[in-house]
Amino acid sequence: MQIQKHELRQEQRLRMSPQLLQAIKLMAMPIQDLRLTIREEIEKNPALEITEDRSSDSYDEVSTQRDEENYFENTSDSGFISGGSESSDAKQRFLEGVLTRHESLHDHLLWQLKLQLLPEEWYRIGELVILNLDDNGFHREPPELLVAEEDLPALQRVIPIIQRFDPVGVCTKGYEEALLVQARQLPDPHPLLIPILEKHLPLLEKGKYKDIAKALGTKESEVERVLATIKTLEPLPGRDFSSEEAKYVIPDIRVKISEGEFVIVLNDEEIPVLGINPFFDEMKDQKEKEIKQYVNARISDARWFIRSINQRNETLLKTARAIVEFQRDFFRRGPKYLVPLTLKDISESIGVHEATVSRITTSKYIQTEWGIFALKYFFTNSISGTGSQGSRFSKEGVKQIMKELIEKEPKNLSDTKIVEILSNRGIKIARRTIAKYRKELGIMSSFDRKQ
C-alpha cells in the first residue's frame, strides 16, 4: 500500500511539471503574446471558454479590488490608492501609449548579468560569453577560447550562472545541454529524466522507448512519461528573441499621481475573462469511464490555465507596486532620481523568488508621467556617494544628471569637470566611467562639441 501511495505521489508530480512550466511561461508573456496563447488554448481545450469579452471591467474586478484594499491597508505608507475604474478616454490614451522595441537575447542576458553581485573580472568574462552566443543561445566558439588561461577557473564559475538566467538553458553547447540545464531546474523531476537526457536522447528521438526501458530496467510507460516532460522543455532557448522585426508593445501597467497619491492600474482589458464550458461542467459526472476521464482532465487543465493567468496578473501588479514604492522619487520627480534597485529587493518585498521577479518583468512596460519605460529599467546598480547620509546613486540617475549638466554647458564641460561637479554633489565616480556614460548617452566629447 505504501508503494502504491509513493507511485501516486510521483505520478501527480509528473503531471504537474508541464503545467508548472506553462505557468512559468505565462508569467514572462507580455499582453500581445498572452492574448495569442489564450486563443490557442481555447482552440486546444474545449472545456475552456471566454465568459466575458471585457471592454471596461477589470479582470476579476471584485477580487482584484478586494486585494488592492487589503494591500494598501497593510502597507506602512498611505501614498497609494487603488486604481479602480477609469474613464473611457483615459483607457483609450493608455492603449494608445504604444512604442516599438526589439530586445535582443544579448540585451536580455546582459541586463541580468549586471544585476548580479560578482567580482568585476567576472562581469567582463560574462559579457564575452554572452556576446559569443548565437540566436538560439548556444556558444558560437568554445568559450575557453575567449579568455586567457588564468581566467578559465572564473569562466567555469560564470557559465552556470548565465545558464540559469531567463531563458533557462542558454550559454550551452547545443540543444542536448540546454535540455539538461532546464531539466535540472525542474521541481521534483522524474528520477529517469536526467539519465535519459544524458545517455539515451538519440534513442528517444528515434522512438525506441522499449530499448531505453530495457537499458534502465523500467517500464516503457515510464519512458513515455519522461518524454511528456521533455516535450515541455525548450530545445532552442534563445529563439524567442531571434526576430529582427521591431514589435509594438502596449504598457502592461499605468501609474499616475492623483491628489498626491499613486494610482496603479493593470492593463487587463485585452485579456478576456475565462471560465469553464457549462456543457463540460455538466459532463464531469458521466458514468462512462473514458468520457469522464477525458472531461475531468480537460476541466483540470482549463482551471490550471485560468489560475496561472490570475497568478500572472497578481504577481505583475504586486511587482509594479513594489517598484513604485522603491522608486517613489523617480515617479514624482523624474528619471534622474532613480535609485539603485535589485531583483532581491523586490523578491523580498513581495515574497517570491528572484527568478519570478525576473520573469514577470521580462518584456513588460509601464506608462508613467515621464514616458513609457520597461520594468527592467528600474533595476540598476548603485554608485557610492559620500554625502552626509551616505547616499547611493543609480547609474541611470547619474547619467540623467550628466545629461542636464552638458545641456547647460554643452561646449566647455569636459569629463574631468563633470567628475569634479559630481564629487561636490557627493557622487564619487572615475573619469573613464564618465566617458563611458557619455558615449551611452550619444554625447560627443567636449573637444568634438567645440568643433
N, C-alpha and C positions, 0 to 999 in steps of 0.2 A: 504493500500500500504506500509505503514511504517513497519507493522508487517511482511509482505512478505519479505521486504529487510532485516529485522533482522534475519528471518529464513534462508535466503540465506547466509548471512554472517556466521551464526552459522554452516550451513551445510558445507561451504567451510573450516572453521576451523577444522571441524571433519575429512574431507578428508585429510587435511594436516598433521594431527597428525601422522598417520602411516608412511608417507613419511619423516617427520622430524625425527622420531625415526630411520628410516632406514639410514638417513644421519648421525646421531649421531653414529650409529654402524659402518658405513663405516669409519668414522673418526678414530676409535680405531683399525682398522684392519691392521696388517702387510701385506706385499706383498703376502705371501702364501695364507692367508685367503681371501684376496681381489680377487685373481685370481679365487678361488673356488666360491666365491659369484657371480662374473661376469658370470661364466659358468652356475650357477644355474639360474641367472636372465634371461640369453639368452634362456634357455630351457623353462622358465616360460612365457616369454613375446615375442611373435613372431614379435613385432614391433621393437625389439632391435636386432642389428646385429653387427658383427665385420667388420669394414670397412677397417682396416689395421692391419695385424698381424706384428706389428712393430719389426724390428730387429736392426735398428740402429738409427732411428729418435726418437726424444724426443716427449713426449706427447704434442699434440697441439703445435708443435715446434715454429711456428711463434708467437703465442700469448704469449707463455712462454718466448721467448727471449725478446719480447717487454716488458713484465712485469719486467724481470730482468733488462733491461736497465733503465726503469723508476725508479725502486727501487734504483739502485746504483747512478742514477743522483740526487735523493732526499736525499741520506744519507750524513751525515756530514763527513764521513770517507771514503777515497778512497781506503782503503786496501782490497777491494773485487773486483773480476771480475766475469763476468758471466761464468757459466760452459761451455756453448756451446756444441759442439760435441767432443768426444774423439776418439782416435784410437781404432780399434777393440781389440788390445792386452790389452789396459788399461781397456776396458769394460769387457773383459774376466777375468782379475785379480779382478775386482770389484765383479763380480758374483761368483768368486771362494772364495771370502773372507767370508766364512760362519763359523759359530760356533754353538755349541749346547747350549740350555738353557732350564731350566724349572723354571718358576717363579710361585710360589705358590700364592694362594689367600692371605695368611697371609703376604707374602713378599710385594705384591702389595698394601695392605692396610696399612701396617706399614710404607712403603715409603711415602704414602700420609699423614699419621699422623705426621711424622717427619717434614713435611713442614708447618704444622700449627703453628701459634703463640699462644701457650697455656701455662698455668701455668705448672710447672714441674710435679706436682702431677697429673694433667690431662693426661699427656703423659703416666705415669705409669698405670693409670686406663685404658686408651685407649689400651695399649699393652695387658693387661689382657683380655679385652673384645674381641679384635681381635683374640688372641690365643685360645679363647674359641669357636670360630666359626667352624662349620663343613664345608665340601666341598661345600655345597650349599650356605654357607654364613649365616646360621642360628645358634642361640645360642645352644650349647650343654647342658649347665647347665644354670639355670636362672642367669642372670648377677648380680642380687642383692646378690647372694651367694659368689661372687668373692671379694667383698670389705667389709671393716668394716662399721659399721652403720653410722659413722660420714662422710664417703665418699659417701654416697648414693646421696646427692644433686649434687655432682660433676659428678657422674655416669649418672644421668639423663640429664646432660648438654652435656656429651661426646657422648652418644649413637646417638642422632640426627645428630651430626657432622659426625660420621662414616657412618651413613645410607645414607648420601649424597655423599660419596666417590664413585669413579668408581670401580666396577659396582654399580649403584644406587640400593638400596633395600637390601643390606647386613645388618648384625647386627640386624636382626629381628627374631621374634618368629617362623615364618613359611611363606609359600607362600602367605597367605592372607595378612599379614602385609607387605610383600615385594611388592606386587602389589599396596597396598595403598601408600607406600612411593614413588614408581615410578609415580603413578598417580598424586600425589601432586606436582611433579616436571614438569608436562606437561604444555606447554604454552596453554592458553585458553582451559582448559578441558571442556568437556560436563558437564553441571550442574548436571546431574544424575550419572556421573561416580563414584564419591565418595560415595553417598548414596547407590548405588548398591553394591559396593565393601564392604561397611561396614555392610550392613544389608541383602543383597539378594544374596550373592555369591552362597550359596547352591542351591537356586532355579535356578540360572543362569547355574550352572553346570548340572542340570537336564533338561535344555532346557525349563523350564516353564516360557517363556517370557510373556505370557498372564497374569500370576499371578503377576509377577513383575510390569507390566504395570498398572494393576488394583490397586495394593498397592500404586503406586506412582502417580496415576492419569494422566497417559501419554499414548501415543500410543505404540503399540507393535513394530512398526518400529523404534521408538526412542531407545528402549531397544536393538534392534539388532545393531543399530549404536554404542551404547556404547560397545557392545560385540566385534565389529570390532576393537575398540581401545584397549580393554583389551587383545585381541589376539596379539597385537604388544608388550606387556609388557613381562618381563622375570620372570616367577614364581620361578625359581631357579637361582638367580643372580650370584652365585659363580661357577656354573658348568663348565664354560669355562676354569676355572683354575684347575679343578679336575684331569686332566690327569697326571699320574705319568711319562709318557713317555717323554724323552727329545726330543725337536724338533730342526731341523736345521733351522737357521734363516739366512736370507740374509740382508745385510745392506740396509736400505732404502735411506740413504744419504751417499755421499762420500765427504770429504773435504780434500784438499791438498793445499800446498803453491807452487805457480809458480811465479818466478821472484818477490818474496817478497809480493805477493798478494794472498788472499784466493780464491780458486776456489771451489764452492759448486755445486755438481751435484745431482739431484734427480734420483734415480734408478727407472725409469718407463718403462724400456724395457720389463719387464714381464707383463705389463698392456696393453692389446690391445686397439687400438683406436676404440671407439664405435660410432655408428650412427643409424639413423632411416632406417628401411627396406623400400626401394623405393616403393614396392608394397603397403605397408600400407599407405605411404605418398600419393599415388595416390587415395587410397580408402577413404580418410578422408572426401571427399565432396560427398559421396554417398547419394542418396536421401532417401533410405530406412532407417528409423529412428533407428531401433535396430542395424543395421550394422554400421551406422555412429557413434552411441554412443560407441559401442564396440571398433571400430578402434581408435576414438579420445581418449578414456580412456587409451588404451594401448600405444598410442603415447605419451600422457601426462606422463604416468609412466616412459616410456623409457627416455624422456627428463629430468625428475627429477633425474633419476638414473645417467645419464651422468653428469648432473650438480653437483651432490653430489660427484662423483669421482673427478671431476675437482676441487671442493672446497677442498676436502681432500688433493689433491696434492699441491694446492696453499698454504693451511694452513701449511702443513708439511714443505714446502720449506721456508716459512716466519719464522716459528719457528726455523728451523735449522740455518737460517741466524742470527736471534736474539741471539741464544745460542752462536754461534761463535763470535758475536760482544761482548757479555758479557764476554766470556771465552777466549779472544784473547791469553792471556799468556799461557793458557793450550795448545792450538793448535800450538803455536810457540815453547814452551819450555818444555812441558811435564806435567804429572799429578800432580806434587807437586805444580804447580802454579794455580790449580783450586781455584776459588774464590767463596764465598757464592752467591747463586742464588735461587730465589723463583719463584713459578708459577706466582705470581703477577708481578714480574719484566718483565717476558716475555709477559704476557697478556696485560700489559700497553704498552709495546713496539710495539706490532703488532695489538693492538686494538680489542682483543677478550676477552671473559670471561675466568677466571681461569680454569673452568671446561673443556673448549675446549682445553686448553693447556695440561691439564691432560690426556684427551682422545687421542690427537694427538701424545703424547709422549709414550703412552702405547704400549709396545711390538715393539717399533721401535728402530733401531740400526744405528749407524753412523760409517763409516770407516775413521780412522784418520791416521796420520803419526805414532801414538803411539799405534795403535791397534784398535780393534773394541769395541765400548762402547754402552751401552744402553743410549738412550737420557735422561733417568731418572738420570743417573749417574751425570749429570751436575747440578742437583738441590741438593744443600747441605746447611746445616745450617752453621751459622757463629760462629767463636770463636774470642772473642775480642782480639785485640792487643794493645800494649802500645807504639808502635813506635812513631816517631816524627810526623807521619801523621795519627795516629790513625788507623792503618791498621786493616783489618778484614781478617781472615784466614778461609778457609773451613775445615770441618772435614777431607775430603779425602786428602786435601793438607797437613794437619798436619800429617796424617798417612804416607804419602809418605816421608815426611821429617824424621819421626821417623825410617822408614824402612831403609833409607840411613844411618842414624846415627848408627843403630845397625849393619848394614852390615860392616861398617868400624871398629867398636869396638864390635864385637859380644859377647864377654865373660864378659867384665868388666862393660859394660854400664848398670847401674841399672835404674829403673824407676825414682828414685829421681834425678839421674844425668841428665836424659833426661829432667825432669821438669826444672832443672837449665839451661841447654843449650837453651831450647826453650824460657825461660824467658829472657835470654840475647839477643835473637833474637826478643824480643818484643811480644812473644806469651805467655800469661798467661793461664795456664791450670793445673788442680789439678792432683796429683799423681794417684788417683784412676781412673781418666779418661785416663791417660797414660796406666795404666794396662789394661783397657777395650779395648783401641785401639790396644794394643799389641796382645791381645788374638784374636781380629778380624783379625789381620794380620797373625795369626797362628804362632806367635813367642813365645818361652818359656821365662820364667823369667831369669834374669841374673844368679841366683843360679843354675837353671837347665841347662843353657847353658855352665856352667863351668864344669859340670859333664862329 
